[in-house]
């Protein structure tokens, strides 16, 4: 079986009223571990004991089809671990570099300039300057948001950006930090609220503790307050996560997230208000009604998924250890079709994937993160046509 046929198909719930397709990945690629794995999930298996999971039955396959993307082109090269990408009105993008703490502005023509260096960033292990988001009301408020690691915590800081950065305002502090599993993705949802993914820093019990900010997806206002309708009256939207680094929504408003597994299963999850996704009690399938099972799983050698975007009828998941871009087609009601591996091994470790205003995907490489093999020109931003 080829790399594009790694999934055994099945069906599962998208919501109480929507039935979707379920895919369980099989071991097929035999990819070698990345250099310097050292115990972090971005490199694959951590060396610990798997805590649960398993396989699922295989009812009929979903009907969604994967239309192939176009040929990637390099937009910008010579970057250092570009981690987050968020677009400004007009089509320019803000791009974070994890280790340098630089915030860059990149035009669709490939011109790159430094907006500034974010003060207080402590770039150790998998921490540093991570996610970035642009306010959906940017034309009036000029707010941007960044997620980064300090000496003491992970935090979300709001800035005013109008040619330069000003009015730095921490809106959420005290998110647990660690050498691994810092989460870090920031995205505004279709509801206009800011979502943030956090990791459990290698302390699995944190994910099940609803009083902890670690191992969660958070939902908040632009001031960092719990958004109206949050299930527990706190910032927590969902819990039981190990290390989410990708979040995306389809046109129907379904929310999806990619999650690093430990030794057995990486996950794509449908994210629903107040649900518990099982870590560390279960990895992959096996919720048995107590926890929410994933929509699909991969072996870590095939994925270690980071960024996630929706475009042209599919979800697109950037794979670090898997060194490929996973395309997961969706039907009109959000059911999942057969995942297809694109560009396997061609560009190395892939970190962020974001839909640009023109409908293309911007994808970043992460070959300078200490676990890849840098190539001439790395790290880079790729532009991939998908329609």
N, C-alpha and C positions, 0 to 999 in steps of 0.2 A: 504494500500500500504506500502511495506517495505522500509527501508532506501536506498536499492539499486535500487529503482524504483521511485526516487523522481522527475525525470525530465519528462516534457512534451516535445515531440520532435518537431522539426521544421527545416527549412532550411534558411540559410542566405549566404551572400557573403564571400568568403575567399579573393578574389581579383577580379579585373575586368574580369579575365578570368577563375577563379576557383570558383565552387559552392560548398559550404560546408553545414554541418548540423547544425541546431540551436536547442538548448535545453533550456527550461525555467523551473527552479526548482519550485516545489510546496511546500507548508508547510506540512511536513509529520512527522518530528521526534519529535517535542515538547521538544527539549533539553532545560534543565534549563540553565540560564545564568551562566557564570563562576563567581567564587567568586571574589569580588573586582573589578567589572566591571568599575566603576569609570569614564566612559565617553570615553574610548579609543576604536578604532575599533578593536584592537587585542582581545578585550574582547567581541565584538559583538556590539549591538546597542549603539549609543552615547546618546540617549535621546532626540536628536534634531528632527526637523520636516523633513520628507523625502521630497526631492526636485523634484522628478519626477519619471520616469521609468514607469513600467506597464508590461503588458503581450504582447504576440505576437501570431499570428496565428500558427497553427500546421500542416504544410505540412508533407510529408513522412519522416520517420526516416532514419538516415544514416545507412550504412551497416557494419561499423567497429565493431569488436567483441573484448571483453576484456578477454584476457587469464589470469587466476588467478596467482598472485605472489606466491612465496614459503614462508616458515615459517621464520619470522624474528629471528635473534639472536642478543644478546647484544655484541657489540664490545668493548665499553668503557663505564664505568659508573662513577658516582661521579663528573660530570661536573656541571657548573653553567651557564645556559642559553646559550648553544652553538648556535650561530646565523648563521654563514656562514661556508661553507665547499668548499675548492678548492683543486684540486689534482696537485701534482708535478709530473714531469716525474719519472717513477719508481714505482708509486703507492701509496706513502705516501700522506697524506692530511694535509693541513693547516686548522685549525679550530679556529674561533674567539669565545670568551665569551663576551657577551654584557656588563655585569656589572663589571667584574674584569679587563677588557681591556687586558686580556692575549691572546696571539697568541700561539696556540699549534700545535705540529706536531704529527700526529697519523699514525701509520703503519697499513697495512692490517691485521697484527697479533694482533692488539689491544694495542700495546705499545704507551704510550703517554708521551711527553716531552714538556717542555715550551721553545718556541723560544724566547719569550720576552714579556714585558708589553709595550703596545703602549703608548707613552708619549702624554699627552694633552687631553686624553679622559675624557669627562664629562658624566657620566652615570646617567641620570635623566629621569624619565618617560620611554618612549619608545626609548630614545636615548642611545648612548654608542658606543662600538665597534661592528660594524655591518658586512657589506659584506667584502669578500676577493676574489681576483682573481689572477691567475698566468699567466704571460705573455705566449702567444703561442710560443714565441721565447726565452723561459726561458733558454734553453741550451746554448744560446749565450749571452743573456743580464742579466739573473738572476734577473729579475724584478718581484716583487709582488706588489699588490695594495690593500689598505684597505680603507674602508669608515667608518668615525666615527664622533661623535658629540663632539664638544668642548664647552667651555663656551659661544662662540659667534656664531658658525655656525655648519653646517655639511660640511665635506670636504673629498676629496679623496687624499691620500698620497701614493706616490710610494717609495718603498724601494728596495735596493739591498739585496738579501738574498743568502748567501753562507756560511751556517753554523751558521750565526748570521745576525742580521739586521744592515744595515748601509745606509748612503746616503739618509736619509729621505728627500723627495722632495714633498711638496704640489703641486699638479697639478691642482686641482680645489678647490677653497675656496668660501665662501659666499653663500653656499647652505642654504636656510632657515632652522632653527631648531625650535623645539617645544617640549612640553611635550608629544605630540602625533604626528603621521603621519610624520615620518622622512625618509620614504623609506628605502634605504640602500643597496639594492642588487647590486652586481657587477658581470658582466659576459662578457667574450669575445665572440663576435659573430663569425659565420663562415667566415665573411669578414675580420677578424683579428683586428677589432676595439673594444674598450672597451665601454660597455653600463652600465649606472648607472640609477637606479630608485630613484626618489625623491618624498617626500610627500609634501602636502600643509599646514602642521602644524596646521590644523584646520581652516585655512583661505581660504575658498573655492575659492574666487575671484582670488587668486594667480595662480590657475590651468589654468585659461583662459588668463593669462597675459604672452605673449610669451617673454617678457623681463625679467621675473622672472625665476629662476632656480627651483622653487618649483612646485610640482604637474606635473612632467615631466618624460619622459625617455630621457636621454642624451646619445650622441654618440661622442666618442672622440678618439684621438690618444694617444699613450703612454705618450706624453708630456702634455696632457690635452687640446689640441687644438681641435677646431671643426673638425670632420673627413670630408674628401672630400665627396661631395654629400649630406651633411646635407641640409635639405629643406630651412632653413631660414638664412644660413650662420653663425649660432651660434651653441652652443652645443646642442640645442633642436632638438630631433628626432621626438617626439610626445608630445602632451599636452592634457589638460583636464582630468588629472588623480587625483584621491583622495589620494591613498597611495598604490603604486605598491610595492610588496615585492617578486615577483617571475617572472623570465624571462627564456625562453627556446626556442630552435629551433628544428624543425624536420629535417629529412635528406634532404628534398626538399628545406630547407632554410626558411620556414615559421616561423615567430617569434610570440610567444605567451607570455602573461603576466597575472598574477593573480592580482586582485585588491579588496581591502576592500571596501564594501559598507557602507552606514550609518545605516539605520534602515530596509531597504527593500531588496536590492539585492547586493550580492557579485558577481564578474564578472570574467570570463575568456575572454580575448580579443585577437583577431588577431592584431598584431602590424604592421602598415604600415606607411611608411615615410610620415611625415607631417600631419597625421590625428589628428583630435580633438575628444577625447573620452567623452566629454560632461559634466564632473563635473565642477561646481555644478548645472548646469542647468538641467541635467537629471541624474537619477540613474537607471541603468539597461537599458531596452529597451525604445525607445521613441525618437530616434535621428531624425527621419522624414527627413532624407537626409542632415540635417545640421550637425549632429554628427554621429560618427561611433558607431553602436550598438555592444554589446558583442556577442560572439559565444554562450555562455551559462551563466546562472545565478544560484546562490544558495541563499537560505535564510541564514542570518548570523549565526543562530543557528546550521546550518549544515556545515558551512565552516569557515568563517574568514580566507581565504587562505593566506598562506605565501609563502614558497619556491615552486619551480616548476622545473621539469626535464622531459626530454624525454628519454624513454628506451623501447625497445621491442615492438614498435608499438603503444605505449600509452604515453600520458602526465600523470604525477603523481604530484598531488597538496597536499601539507601538510596543514592540517586544524588545527587551534588553538582552537577556541571555539568549532568547530565541532568534535574535538578529533578523527580524522580519516585520512586516506590517500585516496584521491579521485583518481581513475584511469579513465582517459578519453581516450578511444581508438580512433585512427585516421585511416582513409583509406589512400591508397597510395597517393592520391592527397590532403591530409590534411583535408578531411571532418571529422567532429566530430561525434562519435558514442555515445551510452548511457553511461553516467558516472556511475561508480560502487564504492560504499563506502567499503573500506577495513579496517579491524582492528578497527572498531568503538569502542571507549572507552577502548581499551586494553592497550594503552600506555600513555593516557592523551593527552596533547596539543602537536602537532607536528609542528616544526618550519622550518627546512631546509630539502630539499631533493635534492640530487645530484647523478648523474650517475658516478660510479667509473670506472676506466679503464677496470676492469674485467667484466663490464656489470651489476653488482649489483647496488642497490640503497643504499646510506647511508642517513639515516633519523635521525634527532635529535629531542629529546623531549624538551619542554619548560615549565616544570612544576614548576620551581623555579623562574618564572618571576613575581610573585606576583599575578597572576590570575589563577594559577593552584593549584593542590593538590599534593605536592611531595610524591613520593613513595620511598621505600627503593631502593637505587641505582641511583636515579635521580640526575641530568639529565644524559641522556645516548645517545650514538650513536648506532642505529640499522642498521644491514646489512640485506637487503631483496633481495633474488634471484628473478629475473624477466624473466629468460629464461631457 
